[in-house]
């Protein structure tokens, strides 16, 4: 039986991902604040930026969940096949 190890991310990778996210949010916010234009345009751009961030998070979570569920289904199917092979292979 093959046992898969759960891979976890290193601390340096987690720091990089979080720092990149914070830097990108700060750059976007400063760009919106410093852009010439009235408050209505800045508000619209801010709402659009928040929507892009939230939909990106939702998309990445959904893709990860879909991938994880397919891995579980494959493991169950493989276990069933192994059980059938053991039952009928012994005869």
Secondary structure, DSSP 4 states (H G I P E B T S, - for coil): ---PPPP---HHHHHHHHHHHHHHHHHHHHHHHHSSS-HHHHHHHHHHHHHHHHHHHHHHHHHHHHHHHHHHHHHHHHHHHHHHHHHHH--
